[in-house]
Amino acid sequence: MDELIMQGEINSRIFNLRSRQIMLDADLAELYGVETKYLKRQVQRNFERFNEEDFMFVLSREEFGFLRSQIGTSNFSKTRAMPFAFTEQGVYMLATVINSPIAISTTKNIMRTFAKLREFSKHYNILAKQIIELDKKHDKQYKELKNALDELVNNAALADEHVIGFIK
């Protein structure tokens, strides 16, 4: 049960930004049980591990404003510098520089959560494709039904034009 709660907590801290799933430095620091400035210092000391955008990037002011308005967390009110955003690979790399039992355990849970999100996304995409196919099939059936009804209405209109009674 504890693992489920942890994964729910982690899941609520994963955001989509720049077409990637990311976690913010303040959230990771909290989960790892360290201060954000310690986490950032470790990243800066080991910058060669994080210097590519598929591991970590710094949020732009616009992205920061967007996330701040979406999340509404108090963590953002304390920050002066733009937050670091870590991708899944960056979180894994972060565990190598913050080498504590809590960080190791938390990273395992984070990796499991990312894997579950990928699995969910895969099933979601399959389901979306199936819905689109059903929609196309039903759209075709709807058009056929509409054409049949239009034909019946036209035939009924022709039948109404026949005058009953005396013709002069």
N, C-alpha and C positions, 0 to 999 in steps of 0.2 A: 504494500500500500504506500509506503514511504517513497518508493521509486516512482509510482504513479503521480504522486503529488509533486515530486521534483521535476518530472517530465512536463507536467502541466505548467509549472512555474517557468521552466525553460522555454516551452512553446510560446508562452505569452510575451517573451522577450526576443523572439525572432521576428525580424521585419524584412519586408521585401523592398529593396532599394537598388537602383541601377541593374535591374533584372537579376538580382542575386538575393539570396537569403543571408541576412547579416545579424550580428549581435553587437551592441554598443559596449564601449569600454566600461562605463559605469555599471551596467548590468552584469558584465562578466566579473568585475571587481567584487561586486556584492555577492555573487554566487561563489566566488573563490575565497571569500572572507578576507580580502585585502582592500587597501585604499586605492582609489582610482589613480592617484598620483604615483603610487608604487607600481601599479600595472603599466602605466605610461612610461615610467622610468625604465622598467625592464624591457619594454618594446624599443625604446630609444637606444638602450645599451646593446641590444641585439638586432639593430635595424636591418642588417643584411638578410635576416630571416623573414622580414615583413615588407621589404621595399617594392614588392610587386602587388598590383591592385587586386589580383585574384586571392591574396592573403589578407590585406588590410588596406584601407584608404581613410583619409580624413574627410569628414562630411563638409560639403559646401554650406554656405550660409542659408541658401534656399532649401537644401535638404534638411538642415537643422531646424529651420522654421516649420517646414512641413511635418517632420516627425514630432516636433514640440506640440503642434496644434492637434495632431492625431493621438498622441499618447497622453499628454497632460500629466506627466510624472514630475515629482518634486526634484528628481535627480538633475533635471535640466536647469532648474533655477540656480543651482550651485556652481555650474560650469562657466568658466571664462573662455577657455580655449575650445575650439571645435572638437567634438568627440571623434574617437577612432571607431571605425566600423570594421568588424572582423568577419570574414567569410568562414565557412566551415573549415577550410584548410588553415585559415589564420587562427581559429580557435584551437585547433590541434597543435599548431606551432606555438601558440601562447602557453600551452601546458608544458612545453619543454623549457620555457624560461621562468615560469612560476611553478617551481617544483616543490609543491607541498602535498601532503596526503589529501587535503580537501580539494585542491586543484585537480589532482589526478582523478579522484572519484567523480568530481563534477564534470570534468571533460568527458569521461566515459558516458555519463548521462546525456551530455550535450550531443555527443556523436550519435547515440541511440535515437535521440529526438530528431536530429537532422535526417537520419536514415528513415524513420517513420514518416516524416514529412515528404520525403522523396517517394516513398511507397504510396502514400495517400495521393500524391500528385499524379503518379502513374495511373492509379485506378480512376482518379477523377478524369484524366484525359481520355481513357478508354470509355468511360461512361458518357462523357460529352460527345464523343464520336458516335456512340450508339444512339444518343438522343437526336443528333443531327440526321442520322440515317432514317430514324423513325419519322422525323419531321418531314424529310423529303418524300418518304413513302406515303405518309398521310396527306401531304400537300398534293401529290399526284392523284390520290383517291378523291380528295376534296375537289380538285379541278374536274375530274370525271363526273362526279356527282353534280357539280354545278352545271356542267354542260348538259347532262341528262335533264336536270330541272329546267334549264333554259329552253331546251327542246320541247318539253312538256308544256311550258307556258306559251311558247310560240304556237304549238299545235292547238292549244286551248283557245288562243286568240283567233286562229283561223276558223275554228268550229263556231265561235261566237259570231263571226262575220256572216255565216249562212243565215239568211233571213227565213224565219219560219212564218208561214202564212201565205197570203196572196202576193204574187209578183205582178206588177203592172207592166 
